[in-house]
Amino acid sequence: MTTRTTRTVIRFQSPFVLPGLDEPQPPGDYQVDQDEELLEAGTRLAWRRTGAFIHLPAIGMRGAREQMLPVEPAILDEAIQMDRTPI
């Protein structure tokens, strides 16, 4: 099976919370790596997300500048949608 990783930058306008984090993350730009696998259906090709990692500042981690947190793609989509929905 063919797989790939795509890298994008997501901008959060407001603080956000993801599972596995103790505190909300500040607004800003965050790099996201998404793992995808190729689905073949006849003559059409499509990619299905199988996982995602968000890059966060490595606060309190000696010598590290950032850390990668695994996050379910659906949870990440929900956080993005909540950030873009007016209150």
N, C-alpha and C positions, 0 to 999 in steps of 0.2 A: 504494500500500500504506500502511496506517495504522500509525504507530509511536508509541511512548510511552517515557518514561523514568520509572522508579519509583525512589524514594529510600528506603532503609531504613538502620537502624543495626544493626550486628552486634557482639556482645560476645565478645571472645576472652578466655578465662580464663588462657591460657598464651601465652608468646612463640610467634610463628609466622613462617614464611618463605614468600615468594612469589617466583616467577621475576622477575628484574630487580632484586631487592634484594640488596645486599651483606651485610646483617646481619639477624638476626631482629628483628621488630617487637615492642615490649612489649605485654603484655596491656592490654586496655581496650576502649572503644567506638570503632568505626570506621564512618563513613558510607560507604555503597555506593550508587552510581547504576547501575541496570541498564537497558539499552536492550532494548526488546521490539518485536516486530512482530506484527500481528494476523493470525491464521490463521482463515479462514472455511471451515467444512465443513458445508454444508447449513444447518441451523438452529442449529448450535452455533458458539460463538466461543471461541477460545483464544489465548493470547499465548505466543510463543516468544522466549526470551532470545537476543539476538544479540551482546551484549557487556556488559562491566561495567567500572566504574572504582571503585577504592577511594581514599578520601581519607586521606592520611598527613601527619603533621607535616612541615613543610618545614625539616628540620634542615640548617643550613649554607647556606640559600638566602636571600640578603639581601632584606629587605622582604616576603618571602612568609611567610604563616602556615601554609599547607598546600600539598601537591601532590597531583595526581591521577595514579594509576598504572593504566593499562589492565591488565585481568586477564581471562583466559578464564573464563567462568562455571563450567565444570567444575573448573578449578583452584581457584577460590574455594570451591566446594562441598566439594572434598576437604579444603581447609585447615580449613573449619568443622567437618567431620565428624571430622577428626583431633583438633581441640580438644575436641570433646564426647565422645570415646571415652576411657573410664577406662584408665589404664595398668596 
